[in-house]
Amino acid sequence: AHSGTSVALPCRAQGSPPPSISWLLANGTQPLRSPAGRGRARVEPDGTLVIRAVTVYDRGLYTCLAQSPAGSDTLAVRLQV
């Protein structure tokens, strides 16, 4: 990604019941779900992580976690700025 742009990191999961999706940011924190997410990072209803105005400090490994009563799975995404 280029510094100053917005980045969308999709995370899709299917299951019955539908899994809930959460993200762990590169700095070890979790973003808020939209529309309450007033920070630069938020999780859209479809599970996509959106980071506004990325900087080199946002680079790193992001982890998507999908959880349901049937189990859980993770997806790691490396962001380079």
C-alpha positions as CSV (number, residue, x, y, z in Angstrom):
1,A,0.0,0.0,0.0
2,H,1.1,3.6,-0.5
3,S,1.4,5.9,2.5
4,G,-1.6,8.1,3.0
5,T,-4.1,5.8,1.1
6,S,-6.8,3.6,2.6
7,V,-6.4,-0.2,2.7
8,A,-9.1,-2.8,2.7
9,L,-8.2,-6.3,3.9
10,P,-11.0,-8.8,3.2
11,C,-11.7,-11.8,5.4
12,R,-14.5,-14.1,4.3
13,A,-15.7,-17.1,6.2
14,Q,-18.8,-19.3,5.7
15,G,-20.5,-21.7,8.1
16,S,-23.7,-22.6,9.8
17,P,-24.3,-20.7,12.0
18,P,-22.3,-17.9,10.3
19,P,-19.0,-17.2,12.0
20,S,-18.1,-13.9,13.7
21,I,-15.0,-12.2,12.3
22,S,-12.5,-10.2,14.4
23,W,-9.1,-8.8,13.6
24,L,-5.9,-8.5,15.6
25,L,-3.9,-5.5,14.4
26,A,-0.1,-5.6,13.9
27,N,0.3,-3.6,17.1
28,G,-1.6,-6.2,19.1
29,T,-4.9,-4.3,19.5
30,Q,-8.4,-5.0,18.1
31,P,-10.2,-2.4,16.0
32,L,-13.8,-1.5,16.6
33,R,-16.7,-2.7,14.5
34,S,-18.2,-0.1,12.1
35,P,-19.9,2.3,12.5
36,A,-18.7,2.8,16.1
37,G,-15.1,2.6,14.8
38,R,-14.0,6.3,14.9
39,G,-10.3,5.4,14.7
40,R,-8.3,4.8,11.6
41,A,-9.0,1.1,11.7
42,R,-12.4,-0.5,11.7
43,V,-14.1,-3.8,10.8
44,E,-16.9,-3.6,8.3
45,P,-20.0,-5.8,8.7
46,D,-18.7,-8.2,6.1
47,G,-15.5,-8.7,8.0
48,T,-13.3,-6.5,5.9
49,L,-10.6,-4.6,7.9
50,V,-10.3,-1.0,6.6
51,I,-7.4,1.2,7.6
52,R,-7.5,4.9,6.7
53,A,-4.4,6.9,5.8
54,V,-1.8,4.1,6.3
55,T,1.7,5.0,7.4
56,V,4.9,2.9,7.6
57,Y,4.0,2.4,11.2
58,D,0.9,0.3,10.1
59,R,3.0,-2.3,8.3
60,G,3.1,-5.7,9.8
61,L,1.2,-8.9,10.3
62,Y,-2.6,-8.7,10.7
63,T,-4.7,-11.7,11.8
64,C,-8.3,-12.4,10.9
65,L,-10.1,-14.8,13.3
66,A,-13.4,-16.4,12.3
67,Q,-15.2,-18.1,15.2
68,S,-18.4,-20.1,15.5
69,P,-19.7,-23.0,17.7
70,A,-18.4,-25.4,15.0
71,G,-14.8,-24.1,15.4
72,S,-12.4,-21.4,14.5
73,D,-9.9,-20.5,11.8
74,T,-7.3,-17.7,11.3
75,L,-5.9,-16.0,8.3
76,A,-2.7,-13.9,8.5
77,V,-2.1,-11.0,6.1
78,R,1.1,-9.0,5.9
79,L,0.7,-5.3,5.1
80,Q,3.6,-3.5,3.5
81,V,3.6,0.3,3.2
